[in-house]
């Protein structure tokens, strides 16, 4: 999220809250269905299966299968690289975004004290923030381009795949363009500053891309973001 171009407002915050409620409700219904109408039953069975071989086995699956995509590495090194860039880019960028939002809040509450100092300190992370955004943009762009240009990849790609990769690309592109036009981007700076365009792209980033992405995760193929790790844990790794 390009936090520098985010002006907030009651409508924005309401939509953010509603989108996450819909997302959480969708996953809760999905898990309840897996547990035969009982989410507690599902988690009980899942925990027993995931830790059947002990904590070391669970940790091994977490590191190699979940965080390092061992299965994809064995199938395709190119796909592995793109997945790794997009996944870790999103994880780290989300952490930076949360810290930036906290910094903005602290700076607003206590502009001349520790809150203001923390806000100015966090504002110095422009370069890693921008670089991570470029990584996600390039990774999702390559993935989308392959599905559009490479015939073999295009033939085995369905609408859900296009929608998934395309949404990630739109989120990255609109967020980066909002950052560019806000004048805060490290590699671009104030040379193309246009606050009206920054707000326009931020609107697309928040209302069309981010909110849509959050709301549809449990209802579409996006749910594999959660279901695949849960399955790998319960199976204690493997293919």
C-alpha positions as a printed NumPy array, in Angstrom:
array([[  0.   ,   0.   ,   0.   ],
       [  1.317,   3.43 ,  -0.914],
       [  0.666,   4.913,   2.512],
       [  1.968,   8.355,   1.59 ],
       [ -0.938,   8.872,  -0.811],
       [ -3.553,   7.453,   1.539],
       [ -5.716,  10.232,   2.96 ],
       [ -8.077,   7.946,   4.85 ],
       [-11.549,   9.205,   5.645],
       [-14.591,   7.539,   7.181],
       [-15.67 ,   5.8  ,   3.958],
       [-12.202,   4.342,   3.391],
       [-11.928,   2.966,   6.909],
       [-15.46 ,   1.516,   6.815],
       [-14.732,  -0.274,   3.535],
       [-11.421,  -1.588,   4.878],
       [-13.152,  -3.007,   7.96 ],
       [-16.042,  -4.485,   5.947],
       [-13.713,  -6.132,   3.427],
       [-11.703,  -7.855,   6.159],
       [-14.881,  -8.956,   7.955],
       [-16.097, -10.558,   4.712],
       [-12.69 , -12.196,   4.239],
       [-12.566, -13.6  ,   7.783],
       [-16.202, -14.756,   7.582],
       [-15.456, -16.582,   4.334],
       [-12.525, -18.472,   5.824],
       [-14.538, -19.252,   8.953],
       [-17.335, -20.767,   6.854],
       [-14.801, -22.718,   4.797],
       [-13.115, -24.132,   7.891],
       [-16.482, -24.926,   9.47 ],
       [-17.455, -26.875,   6.351],
       [-14.223, -28.864,   6.527],
       [-14.986, -29.623,  10.17 ],
       [-18.532, -30.788,   9.384],
       [-20.053, -27.531,  10.683],
       [-17.584, -27.278,  13.533],
       [-14.476, -25.113,  13.157],
       [-13.22 , -26.338,  16.558],
       [-13.391, -29.927,  15.353],
       [-11.377, -28.999,  12.251],
       [ -8.65 , -27.256,  14.256],
       [ -8.49 , -30.147,  16.717],
       [ -7.956, -32.695,  13.934],
       [ -5.581, -30.365,  12.068],
       [ -3.377, -29.812,  15.133],
       [ -3.197, -33.552,  15.844],
       [ -2.171, -34.329,  12.268],
       [  0.241, -31.404,  11.926],
       [  2.153, -32.236,  15.123],
       [  1.914, -36.029,  14.863],
       [  5.66 , -36.304,  14.118],
       [  6.656, -33.639,  16.629],
       [  7.657, -29.992,  16.642],
       [ 10.807, -30.587,  14.567],
       [  8.762, -32.055,  11.699],
       [  6.288, -29.161,  11.933],
       [  9.145, -26.641,  11.838],
       [ 10.743, -28.389,   8.861],
       [  7.483, -28.155,   6.894],
       [  7.11 , -24.499,   7.9  ],
       [ 10.583, -23.532,   6.672],
       [ 11.08 , -25.681,   3.584],
       [  7.555, -26.291,   2.274],
       [  5.735, -23.116,   3.336],
       [  8.365, -20.368,   3.42 ],
       [ 10.802, -21.649,   0.771],
       [  8.334, -23.401,  -1.622],
       [ 10.243, -26.684,  -1.851],
       [  7.52 , -28.323,  -3.975],
       [  7.65 , -25.573,  -6.603],
       [ 11.474, -25.672,  -6.603],
       [ 11.372, -29.343,  -7.641],
       [  8.9  , -28.619, -10.456],
       [ 10.207, -25.386, -11.975],
       [ 13.038, -23.11 , -10.901],
       [ 11.504, -20.197, -12.838],
       [  8.123, -20.555, -11.131],
       [  9.911, -20.923,  -7.791],
       [ 11.765, -17.625,  -8.247],
       [  8.572, -15.745,  -9.187],
       [  6.609, -17.251,  -6.291],
       [  9.392, -16.437,  -3.848],
       [  9.635, -12.822,  -5.033],
       [  5.88 , -12.246,  -4.882],
       [  5.355, -14.023,  -1.56 ],
       [  8.219, -12.497,   0.402],
       [  7.74 ,  -9.161,  -1.299],
       [  4.161,  -9.061,  -0.062],
       [  5.091, -10.249,   3.432],
       [  7.877,  -7.712,   3.957],
       [  5.984,  -4.914,   2.213],
       [  2.996,  -5.563,   4.469],
       [  5.261,  -5.273,   7.508],
       [  6.651,  -1.96 ,   6.198],
       [  3.124,  -0.726,   5.498],
       [  1.943,  -1.542,   9.02 ],
       [  4.976,   0.224,  10.49 ],
       [  4.336,   3.228,   8.232],
       [  0.704,   3.458,   9.313],
       [  1.751,   3.206,  12.985],
       [  4.322,   5.934,  12.337],
       [  1.691,   8.184,  10.752],
       [ -0.634,   7.679,  13.733],
       [  2.116,   8.304,  16.311],
       [  3.307,  11.348,  14.405],
       [ -0.217,  12.766,  14.397],
       [ -0.769,  12.099,  18.113],
       [  2.643,  13.261,  19.312],
       [  4.282,  15.333,  16.534],
       [  7.017,  16.908,  18.698],
       [  7.793,  13.962,  20.986],
       [  8.764,  10.292,  20.628],
       [  5.821,   9.715,  18.285],
       [  7.119,  12.329,  15.871],
       [ 10.646,  10.912,  16.089],
       [  9.374,   7.416,  15.335],
       [  7.365,   8.762,  12.383],
       [ 10.442,  10.474,  10.916],
       [ 12.525,   7.323,  11.48 ],
       [ 10.019,   5.114,   9.649],
       [  9.817,   7.655,   6.823],
       [ 13.474,   6.899,   6.098],
       [ 12.593,   3.43 ,   4.78 ],
       [ 11.615,   4.716,   1.333],
       [ 14.268,   2.737,  -0.54 ],
       [ 13.462,  -0.799,   0.733],
       [  9.743,   0.002,   0.474],
       [ 10.128,   1.033,  -3.177],
       [ 12.425,  -1.872,  -4.066],
       [  9.987,  -4.409,  -2.65 ],
       [  7.192,  -2.791,  -4.65 ],
       [  9.283,  -3.128,  -7.822],
       [ 10.012,  -6.785,  -7.043],
       [  6.289,  -7.561,  -6.727],
       [  5.479,  -5.548,  -9.843],
       [  8.162,  -7.288, -11.909],
       [  7.346, -10.756, -10.546],
       [  3.6  , -10.46 , -11.152],
       [  4.25 ,  -8.797, -14.529],
       [  6.419, -11.729, -15.659],
       [  3.818, -14.228, -14.447],
       [  1.015, -12.37 , -16.253],
       [  3.102, -11.891, -19.396],
       [  3.904, -15.604, -19.623],
       [  0.203, -16.417, -19.44 ],
       [ -0.537, -13.974, -22.236],
       [  2.43 , -14.575, -24.557],
       [  3.783, -18.122, -24.072],
       [  1.428, -20.474, -25.924],
       [  1.955, -23.562, -23.737],
       [  1.417, -21.561, -20.563],
       [ -1.604, -19.762, -22.038],
       [ -3.258, -23.048, -23.046],
       [ -3.167, -24.441, -19.523],
       [ -4.192, -21.16 , -17.874],
       [ -7.85 , -20.66 , -16.974],
       [ -9.764, -17.539, -15.973],
       [ -9.042, -18.065, -12.277],
       [ -5.291, -18.029, -12.943],
       [ -5.549, -14.83 , -14.987],
       [ -7.702, -13.239, -12.307],
       [ -5.293, -14.191,  -9.522],
       [ -2.107, -13.003, -11.204],
       [ -3.817,  -9.996, -12.797],
       [ -5.163,  -8.8  ,  -9.452],
       [ -1.73 ,  -8.974,  -7.838],
       [ -0.275,  -7.043, -10.786],
       [ -2.976,  -4.343, -10.557],
       [ -2.45 ,  -4.007,  -6.796],
       [  1.308,  -3.571,  -7.284],
       [  0.987,  -1.209, -10.262],
       [ -1.633,   1.109,  -8.775],
       [  0.187,   1.217,  -5.439],
       [  3.517,   2.059,  -7.068],
       [  1.98 ,   4.727,  -9.32 ],
       [  0.301,   6.322,  -6.316],
       [  3.718,   6.358,  -4.64 ],
       [  5.412,   7.827,  -7.726],
       [  2.947,  10.664,  -8.189],
       [  2.86 ,  11.44 ,  -4.468],
       [  6.483,  12.567,  -4.796],
       [  7.831,  10.231,  -2.119],
       [  9.231,   7.456,  -4.322],
       [ 12.982,   7.091,  -3.813],
       [ 13.882,   6.258,  -7.408],
       [ 11.556,   8.853,  -8.927],
       [ 11.325,  11.591,  -6.324],
       [  9.318,  14.777,  -6.809],
       [ 10.016,  15.026, -10.562],
       [  6.59 ,  13.736, -11.577],
       [  4.713,  14.838,  -8.472],
       [  1.016,  15.19 ,  -9.125],
       [ -1.084,  14.824,  -5.989],
       [ -4.379,  14.534,  -7.893],
       [ -3.052,  11.599,  -9.916],
       [ -1.617,  10.06 ,  -6.742],
       [ -5.06 ,  10.163,  -5.115],
       [ -6.649,   8.771,  -8.283],
       [ -4.336,   5.782,  -8.402],
       [ -4.696,   5.349,  -4.647],
       [ -8.458,   5.102,  -5.11 ],
       [ -7.944,   2.293,  -7.621],
       [ -5.421,   0.683,  -5.299],
       [ -7.736,   0.739,  -2.28 ],
       [-11.261,   0.429,  -3.623],
       [-10.828,  -1.692,  -6.75 ],
       [ -7.729,  -3.77 ,  -6.096],
       [ -7.046,  -4.107,  -2.387],
       [-10.655,  -4.332,  -1.171],
       [-11.63 ,  -6.703,  -3.982],
       [ -8.578,  -8.852,  -3.266],
       [ -9.318,  -9.041,   0.469],
       [-12.989,  -9.842,   0.014],
       [-12.647, -12.558,  -2.647],
       [ -9.734, -14.512,  -1.106],
       [-11.858, -17.188,   0.632],
       [-14.423, -17.401,  -2.194],
       [-12.082, -17.953,  -5.147],
       [ -8.862, -19.727,  -6.081],
       [ -7.092, -17.114,  -3.945],
       [ -7.972, -19.257,  -0.917],
       [ -4.998, -21.463,  -1.747],
       [ -2.96 , -18.799,   0.072],
       [ -4.368, -20.339,   3.273],
       [ -5.528, -23.805,   2.244],
       [ -2.211, -24.974,   0.739],
       [ -0.162, -24.255,   3.913],
       [ -2.845, -25.897,   6.082],
       [ -2.8  , -28.983,   3.848],
       [  1.004, -29.19 ,   3.821],
       [  1.12 , -28.966,   7.615],
       [ -1.512, -31.693,   8.06 ],
       [  0.273, -33.967,   5.579],
       [  3.616, -33.1  ,   7.206],
       [  5.091, -31.979,   3.89 ],
       [  5.395, -33.84 ,   0.634],
       [  3.801, -33.202,  -2.752]])
